[in-house]
Amino acid sequence: MPASLHTAAVRAAIEAMDGTVLMARALVEGGRRVDLAGLDREANALCAALMALDAQEAKRLRPSLVSLRAQLDGLTASLAKD
């Protein structure tokens, strides 16, 4: 896969995970239990995909990763309240 296509796929995976984490957080805050096993597998796959990028391509994804980290921190905080 060409680098630009791989980068686009990784960006899409980051955005998908961001949405998943946002949904999980909403469920937790609504008093629902969530199974995060799938999220763990998704995070591992995302990390592997990021490692396959060259440094320049990976740097372009930094803002998306920072946003995802903030979502994960929010989910962590919501789970800690439970």
C-alpha positions in Angstrom: 0.0 0.0 0.0 1.4 3.4 -0.9 2.4 5.6 2.1 -0.3 8.2 1.5 -3.0 5.4 1.4 -1.6 3.8 4.5 -1.6 7.2 6.3 -5.2 7.8 5.2 -6.1 4.3 6.5 -4.4 5.0 9.9 -6.1 8.4 10.1 -9.5 6.7 9.5 -8.7 4.1 12.2 -7.8 6.9 14.7 -11.1 8.7 13.9 -13.1 5.4 14.2 -11.5 4.7 17.6 -12.2 8.2 18.7 -15.9 7.6 18.0 -15.8 4.3 19.8 -14.3 5.8 22.9 -16.8 8.7 22.8 -19.6 6.2 22.6 -18.2 4.1 25.4 -17.8 7.2 27.6 -21.4 8.2 27.0 -22.6 4.7 27.9 -20.5 4.7 31.1 -21.7 8.1 32.1 -25.3 6.8 31.5 -24.7 4.1 34.0 -24.2 1.3 31.5 -21.4 -1.3 31.7 -19.1 -1.6 28.7 -16.7 -4.3 27.5 -13.4 -2.7 26.5 -11.7 -5.9 25.2 -12.4 -4.9 21.6 -11.0 -1.4 22.3 -7.8 -2.9 23.5 -7.4 -5.0 20.4 -8.2 -2.0 18.2 -5.6 0.1 20.1 -2.9 -2.6 19.5 -3.7 -2.7 15.8 -3.6 1.1 15.6 -0.2 1.1 17.3 1.2 -1.4 14.9 -0.1 0.6 11.9 1.5 3.8 13.3 4.8 2.0 13.8 4.8 1.1 10.1 4.6 4.8 9.0 7.7 6.8 8.4 8.4 9.6 10.8 7.1 12.4 8.6 3.8 10.6 8.0 3.4 9.8 11.7 4.0 13.4 12.7 1.1 14.5 10.5 -1.2 12.3 12.6 -0.1 13.9 15.9 -3.1 16.2 16.3 -5.5 13.3 15.8 -3.6 11.2 18.3 -3.7 14.0 20.8 -7.4 14.2 20.4 -7.8 10.5 20.8 -5.7 10.6 24.0 -8.0 13.2 25.4 -11.0 11.0 24.7 -9.3 8.1 26.3 -8.4 10.2 29.4 -12.1 11.2 29.6 -13.2 7.6 29.4 -10.7 6.7 32.1 -12.1 9.4 34.3 -15.6 8.3 33.7 -14.7 4.7 34.6 -13.0 5.8 37.8 -16.2 7.4 39.0 -18.0 4.2 38.6 
